[in-house]
Amino acid sequence: MADRYNTPKQGTTDWHIPLNENFNALDRDVEIRDAEANLGNYPARNGSKFFATDTGRCYIGDGQSWYPAPHSPPAIPSDLTTSAEGLLWYNTEDSTLRMTTPDGPVGIVSGGKPIRNEGRGLLGLPTHYVGYPSGLSNEEVARFTLGSDEVLQVWILELQVKGGGSDADVRLAIRDESDGSELASVEAGSRADSEASPLGTSKAGASITIRLSTGSEAIDVCPSGSAIIASE
């Protein structure tokens, strides 16, 4: 605590200044918790975090606006105890991907393991807004290859526009290059998810690409979502 916040020494002149700096730091460091509809009521300080208590979604502030925090299922040795629906996690006790439903936790996939993304965002994409030029058509922005006994399952895919809004001409897609099939796609400003089964599942050992199309204007977007690699 002493390393993160100012501790004025006895007799310090203008001691209130470093203390006020502490309050500004606390606004950034302490997670905000409220209903998602109230997100706009809070300033998006750089590095601050907002947790939506009704949906379980997280947002990160960049100093100007909020953007979705990249989401991947957490790995824990038990089931979640929450009334919120649609939350995903990987239960390490029985190697099962689970989801919360009105009837309680349900198993979705056995033998899965978290996506190998080397600490980056969804399927290796950046965890922040990126500016893309106009006129892109299925432009490849990321690629990786699965193991021979592995398949990719996409559960959630979202593409947010910096500052909010939507654009039907801007589209993000996840594709299985082994047969050219599309596993999932969304337009800018929208979200796709599924509770009962994945949005799409690749073939084993497939090469996976992430592709982006843009309209007549350049745009800043941030992808997020949830995907796992599972044993075939």
Secondary structure, DSSP 8 states (H G I E B T S, - for coil): -TTTS----TT-TTTHHHHHHHHHHHHHHS-EEE-GGGGGGS---TT-EEEETTT--EEEE-SS-EEE------EESS----S-SS-EEEETTTTEEEEEETTEEEEEEESEEE---TT-SGGG--SS-EEE-TT-SSEEEEEEE--TTEEEEEEEEEEEETTS--EEEEEEEEEETTTTEEEEEEEETEEEE-SSS-SEE--TT-EEEEEEE--SS-EEEEEEEEEEEEE-
